[in-house]
Amino acid sequence: QVQLVESGGGLVQAGGSLRLSCEAFGIIFAINEMAWYRQAPGKQRELVASITSDSIHYIDSVQGRFTISSDNAKKTSFLQMNSLKPEDTAVYYCNADILNPVRRIYWGQGTQVTVSS
């Protein structure tokens, strides 16, 4: 069984920064991709950023403000969020495409990020 454990959410003023972490626990043969999604109240869950061994992707609204990174040895991904805006307020979910040995997608429990104006 694989678990993704997130940390780092909280309340911050507009213009501030937060750093989210996601660590994968369990028997893991390989991590193909790690990503961060978010879901604001009344809205659909959306992909924020993703990272593989050779590519990084961001949605337009966070480009230049958020940075995704990963440490494969520690089975951890990070989302550095700078210049936060009230519209970034959401529950942020970690997501990982893991081989153990069956390939499947795993989700974290979510962490609340609230940006006050």
N, C-alpha and C positions, 0 to 999 in steps of 0.2 A: 504494500500500500504506500502510495506517495502522498505527501501533504505539502502544501505551499503555505508558508506562514509570512504574513505581511506585517510591517511595522513602519512607523514614521508619520502617520497622519496627524491631524490636529487642526487648531484654529490659528489663522494668521491674518494680518492686515494686508490689504491690497498693496502690491509692490514687494511683498516679502517672499521668503523662500521656504521650501520644505524638501526633505529628501526621504523618499519611500524606499524600503528594502523588501525583498521577497526572497526567502530561502526555501529550497526544496529539501525535504527529508524523506528518507526511505531508500529502497533499492532502486538505483538509477543506472541504466547502462549508458545512456546518452541523452543530452538535452538538445533538441533540434532548433528550438526557438523559444524565446521568452518575450512576453509582451505585457503591457499595461492597458487595461480598459477602464472606463469610468461610466457611471450612471448617475445622472442628476435626477431629482424628483420629477416625475411625470415625463421623463424622456427615455429613449431606448439606450441600452448599453452601447458605447462606441469605443473603437480601438483608438488609443492615444498614441502609442509608440510600440515598436517591435524591434527585436534584434536577433540576428542569426550570426553564424561565423563569418559571413561575408556581406551582410547588408543591415542597414538601419532604416527604419521608416517612421515618419511622424505625420500626424494630421496637420493640416495647414494652420489651425488655430493655436498650436503650441510650438510650431517651428521657430527656432531661435530663442525660445524661453525654456524649454524642457530638454533634458539630455538623458537618454537611456544608456545604461552600460551593464556589463555582466562580468562575473568572475566564475568561470566554469569550474575551476578547482573547488570553489566553495559553494557551487550550485546556487548562486545568488544573483539576482538582478537588482538594479537600482534605477530610480527615476528621480533625477534632480530637477526640481521645479523652481524656477526663478521668475521674477516679475509677475507674481500671481495676480489674477484678476477675479472679481466676484463670480464671473461665469465659469471659472474653473472649479467651483464648489460642486462636489459630487462624492459618491463612494467610489474609491479606486480599487480595482481588482487586478491581482496578479494572475497571469495565465502562462502555462508552459506546455510545450509539445515534447513529451518525454517517452523514451523507449525503456521498458522495464520488465520483461522483454517485449511485451506488446506495446505498440505505439498508440498513445492516446493523449487527449488534452486534459489538463488538470487546472483547477481554479482555486485561488485563495479565498479566504472568508470575507475579504473586503476591509478597507480602512477609510474612515471618513476624513475628507479634506474640506474645510470650511474657510472661505476667504471673505473677510468683512470689508465693506467699502469705507 
